[in-house]
Amino acid sequence: MEFLLLLFFLVALAVASAFGLTADTRDSADWKPTEEGRRWRSRAC
């Protein structure tokens, strides 16, 4: 039963990915925050 739940979860992820319903939220190795995919730029005071 656990195997079927895992399989269903993976299939649901694959279907969501195929329809573009997933998003990669990783920015990069330095983990700078982004706003709609654009990096924040710190401005000089």
C-alpha positions, -999 to +999 in steps of 0.1 A: +000+000+000+028+024+008+044+017-025+012+026-043+010+059-024+046+067-033+039+058-069+008+080-070+027+109-055+055+106-081+030+103-109+011+134-096+044+154-095+052+143-131+018+153-143+020+187-126+054+192-140+042+184-175+015+210-172+039+236-159+024+237-124+057+233-106+084+259-100+121+256-092+126+279-062+163+274-059+182+306-068+218+294-067+245+284-044+245+317-026+207+316-019+200+352-027+163+361-026+145+367-058+113+385-067+095+367-096+127+352-107+147+385-106+174+389-080+172+417-054+198+443-058+211+460-027+213+497-033+239+520-017+224+544+009 
